[in-house]
Amino acid sequence: MPTPAIPTVNLSPFFTAGDDSGRKKAKDIIAEACADYGFFQIVNHGVPLELMNQAMDLSKTFFSYSDEVKHKSSSGPDAPLPAGYNKQPDHSPDKSEYLLMFPPESPFNILPDNPPEFRKTLEEMFTYFVKTGQILEDIISECLDLPLNFLKEYNNDRSWDFMVTLRYKPATETENNGITEHEDGNLITMVLQEDVGGLEVCKNGEWIPVIPSKGTLVVNIGDVIQVLSNKKFKSATHRVVRPKERSRHSYVFFYSLQGDKWVEPLPQFSQEIGAKPKYKGFYYKDYQALRLRNKTHPPSNPEDIARLTMYEI
């Protein structure tokens, strides 16, 4: 099995006062990873291992139910994203089924009643992921030499955050695609994957497997950070490859932006340093709508897929 090539960051210094050298080491690793290819792993991140294990077990139980039972947790058309249980359409190149939830208080959520404790566990996972996202947001602000609370004040609305638990069926003899190559459109993404693996990140044109490690969360930077930093930090290109022998299960948390926020390169990375903006500005909700359209109606021409390149100057 290949050795891990993704840097691992210990976040424990950010939960206790006084460990300035530990904080500096973590920030240096994160800054280098984000400037290079936008991927790193975190340990001692605050999400309890027992909760993560329970969440994974309950997710596997839920996805083992019949389609009829799972579809009882499917949402209506009003949610900004398809909340509840859904399957990728047959014509989609992505091969997964998933359960999507917004913050626990969101009226859009349709969470399963079974297995018992699943709803409560999902809500606890969501709450912990938000707290970890806020820590990472502050770290990235500092890595970009922005004021500590800059990103928090830029977007203090957490209502567009969402979490997805996924199941990918085993690969066949003829195809193994789970999710095609892409970048995430949000700020920060956190991934909990089981031991089967399958997540791969592109670095310098090479696909590197992200080897699962107990208690570790995988973090990648999304398009919003790339635009705000005027490409100083990179939105990570990644994909999922399905293994043959087993289904693959994972949790993905999208630390996002309120839909009406205007996204464009910050003056700190453009006008103030004499650099030209690399992107035109856009409303976050408009970009997300285009990306969602790609999921429900995959374009026949790959060049028509909505990606950040649409806004490049």
C-alpha positions in Angstrom: 0.0 0.0 0.0 1.4 3.4 -0.9 2.6 5.7 1.9 0.6 8.8 2.8 1.7 11.8 0.8 -0.8 14.3 2.2 0.5 16.4 5.1 -1.0 15.8 8.5 -1.7 18.7 10.9 -2.2 18.4 14.7 -4.9 20.9 15.7 -4.5 20.3 19.5 -2.6 23.6 20.0 -5.7 25.5 18.9 -7.8 24.0 21.7 -5.4 25.0 24.5 -3.6 28.3 25.3 0.2 28.7 25.4 1.4 26.4 22.6 2.6 29.1 20.2 5.2 26.9 18.6 2.6 24.2 17.9 0.3 26.7 16.3 3.0 28.1 14.1 4.0 24.6 13.0 0.4 23.8 12.1 -0.1 27.1 10.2 3.1 26.7 8.3 2.1 23.2 7.1 -1.4 24.4 6.1 -0.1 27.5 4.3 2.3 25.4 2.2 -0.3 22.8 1.4 -3.0 25.4 0.4 -0.5 27.3 -1.8 0.6 24.1 -3.5 -2.6 22.0 -4.1 -5.2 22.7 -1.4 -5.2 19.4 0.6 -4.2 18.3 4.1 -5.3 16.0 6.9 -6.1 17.0 10.5 -5.9 15.1 13.8 -6.9 16.2 17.3 -9.6 18.2 15.6 -12.3 18.1 18.2 -14.7 15.6 16.6 -14.8 12.6 19.0 -13.6 9.3 17.6 -16.4 7.4 19.2 -19.0 9.7 17.5 -17.3 9.3 14.1 -17.3 5.5 14.5 -20.9 5.5 15.5 -21.9 7.8 12.7 -20.2 5.5 10.1 -21.9 2.4 11.5 -25.3 4.0 11.5 -24.8 5.3 7.9 -24.0 1.8 6.7 -27.1 0.5 8.4 -29.3 3.1 6.8 -27.9 2.5 3.3 -28.5 -1.2 3.7 -32.3 -0.6 3.9 -34.5 -1.0 0.8 -35.0 1.9 -1.6 -38.6 2.2 -0.5 -37.5 2.8 3.1 -34.7 5.2 2.2 -36.9 7.3 -0.1 -39.2 8.1 2.8 -36.5 10.5 3.8 -36.5 12.4 0.5 -37.2 16.1 0.4 -39.5 18.3 -1.7 -38.4 20.8 -4.4 -38.0 23.9 -2.2 -34.6 23.2 -0.6 -31.6 25.0 -2.1 -30.0 21.6 -2.5 -31.7 18.2 -2.6 -31.9 17.5 1.1 -32.7 14.1 2.5 -32.1 10.8 0.6 -31.2 10.8 -3.0 -29.5 8.7 -5.7 -27.4 10.0 -8.5 -29.4 9.6 -11.8 -28.5 6.6 -13.9 -27.1 8.8 -16.6 -24.7 10.6 -14.2 -21.0 9.6 -14.3 -21.1 9.9 -10.5 -22.1 6.6 -8.8 -23.4 7.2 -5.3 -26.5 7.4 -3.1 -26.5 9.9 -0.3 -28.3 11.6 2.6 -27.9 15.4 2.7 -28.7 17.6 5.7 -28.5 21.3 6.5 -27.9 22.7 10.0 -30.0 20.8 12.6 -32.5 23.7 12.9 -33.1 24.0 9.1 -36.7 23.5 7.9 -35.4 21.7 4.8 -34.1 18.7 6.7 -35.8 15.4 6.3 -33.8 13.0 8.5 -34.5 9.3 8.9 -36.2 7.9 12.0 -34.3 4.7 11.6 -31.9 3.3 12.5 -32.5 4.6 16.1 -30.0 7.3 17.2 -29.1 8.1 13.5 -30.9 11.5 13.6 -29.2 12.5 16.9 -25.8 11.3 15.7 -26.1 13.3 12.4 -27.0 16.4 14.3 -24.0 16.0 16.7 -21.7 15.3 13.8 -22.9 18.5 12.1 -22.4 20.6 15.2 -18.8 19.3 15.7 -17.9 19.9 12.1 -19.1 23.5 12.3 -16.8 24.1 15.3 -13.8 22.5 13.4 -14.6 24.6 10.3 -14.5 27.8 12.4 -11.1 26.9 13.7 -9.8 26.1 10.2 -11.4 29.4 8.9 -9.4 31.4 11.5 -6.2 29.5 10.7 -6.6 30.1 6.9 -7.2 33.8 7.6 -3.9 34.0 9.5 -2.1 32.0 6.8 -3.3 34.6 4.3 -2.1 37.4 6.6 -5.7 38.5 7.0 -7.1 39.7 10.4 -7.9 36.8 12.7 -11.7 37.2 12.3 -11.7 38.3 8.7 -13.3 35.3 7.1 -15.7 34.9 10.0 -16.9 38.5 9.6 -17.0 38.1 5.8 -19.5 35.3 6.2 -21.1 34.9 9.7 -24.1 33.1 8.3 -23.8 29.3 8.7 -27.3 28.5 7.2 -25.8 27.3 3.9 -23.4 24.7 5.5 -24.4 21.1 4.7 -23.3 17.6 5.4 -23.6 14.5 3.2 -23.2 10.9 4.1 -22.5 8.8 1.0 -22.4 5.2 -0.1 -20.7 4.1 -3.3 -21.4 0.6 -4.6 -18.4 -1.6 -5.5 -16.7 -1.0 -8.8 -17.6 -3.3 -11.7 -15.2 -4.9 -14.2 -15.7 -2.1 -16.6 -15.9 1.1 -14.5 -14.9 2.4 -11.1 -15.8 6.1 -11.1 -17.3 7.3 -7.9 -17.1 11.1 -8.4 -15.4 12.5 -11.4 -12.5 14.9 -11.2 -13.6 18.3 -9.7 -13.0 21.1 -7.3 -15.5 22.1 -4.5 -17.3 25.4 -4.9 -17.4 26.3 -1.2 -14.8 27.6 1.4 -13.6 24.5 3.2 -14.5 20.8 2.9 -13.9 18.1 5.6 -14.1 14.4 4.8 -14.4 11.4 7.1 -13.6 8.2 5.1 -13.6 4.6 6.2 -10.7 2.3 5.8 -11.6 1.2 2.2 -10.2 4.5 0.8 -10.9 5.7 -2.7 -10.3 9.5 -2.4 -7.5 10.8 -4.6 -6.0 14.3 -5.0 -4.2 15.7 -8.0 -0.8 17.2 -7.3 1.5 18.3 -10.1 -0.6 16.3 -12.6 -0.3 13.0 -10.5 -3.2 11.3 -8.7 -2.3 10.6 -5.1 -4.4 8.3 -3.0 -5.5 9.8 0.4 -4.8 6.8 2.7 -7.4 6.5 5.4 -6.1 6.9 9.0 -8.2 6.3 12.1 -9.5 9.5 13.7 -8.2 11.6 10.8 -10.3 14.1 8.8 -9.3 15.1 5.3 -9.5 18.8 4.5 -9.5 20.6 1.1 -9.8 24.2 0.1 -12.7 25.2 -2.2 -13.2 27.7 -5.0 -14.3 30.6 -2.7 -10.9 30.7 -1.0 -9.1 30.5 -4.3 -11.1 33.5 -5.6 -10.8 35.6 -2.4 -7.0 35.0 -2.3 -6.7 35.7 -6.0 -5.3 32.2 -6.5 -2.7 32.5 -3.7 -4.4 29.4 -2.2 -5.5 26.6 -4.6 -8.9 24.9 -4.7 -8.1 21.2 -4.6 -8.7 19.0 -7.6 -9.9 15.5 -6.4 -12.0 12.5 -7.3 -13.3 9.3 -5.8 -12.4 5.9 -7.3 -14.6 3.0 -6.2 -12.9 -0.2 -4.9 -14.0 -3.5 -6.3 -14.7 -5.7 -3.2 -16.7 -3.4 -1.0 -19.0 -0.4 -0.9 -17.4 2.8 0.1 -18.9 5.0 2.8 -17.9 8.5 3.8 -19.1 11.8 5.4 -18.4 15.1 3.7 -19.0 18.4 5.4 -19.2 21.6 3.2 -18.3 24.7 5.2 -20.1 27.1 2.9 -21.1 30.7 2.1 -24.4 32.4 2.4 -26.0 32.4 -1.1 -26.3 36.2 -1.5 -22.6 36.8 -0.8 -20.6 38.5 -3.6 -17.3 36.6 -4.3 -14.4 38.4 -5.9 -10.6 38.7 -5.3 -10.0 40.7 -2.1 -8.1 44.0 -2.6 -5.4 42.7 -0.3 -4.4 40.3 -3.0 -5.0 42.5 -6.0 -5.2 46.3 -6.0 -3.3 46.9 -2.8 -0.3 44.9 -4.0 -0.5 46.0 -7.6 -1.8 42.7 -8.9 -4.6 42.3 -11.5 -7.7 40.4 -10.3 -7.7 36.9 -11.8 -11.5 36.4 -11.5 -14.7 38.3 -12.3 -17.0 38.6 -9.3 -20.1 36.5 -8.9 -22.9 35.7 -6.4 -22.3 32.4 -4.6 -25.8 31.2 -5.1 -25.5 31.7 -8.9 -22.4 29.6 -9.1 -23.9 26.9 -6.9 -27.0 26.8 -9.1 -24.9 26.1 -12.2 -23.0 23.4 -10.4 -26.2 21.7 -9.2 -27.5 21.8 -12.7 -24.4 19.9 -13.8 -25.4 17.2 -11.3 -29.0 16.8 -12.4 -28.4 17.4 -16.1 -24.8 16.3 -16.9 -23.6 18.1 -20.0 -22.5 15.9 -22.9 -19.5 18.0 -23.5 -17.0 18.1 -20.6 -16.1 21.6 -21.5 -19.6 22.8 -20.6 -19.2 21.7 -17.0 -19.5 24.7 -14.6 -16.1 25.3 -13.0 -14.2 28.3 -11.7 -12.6 28.8 -15.1 -15.9 30.4 -16.2 -15.0 33.5 -14.1 -11.3 33.7 -15.1 -10.2 37.1 -16.5 
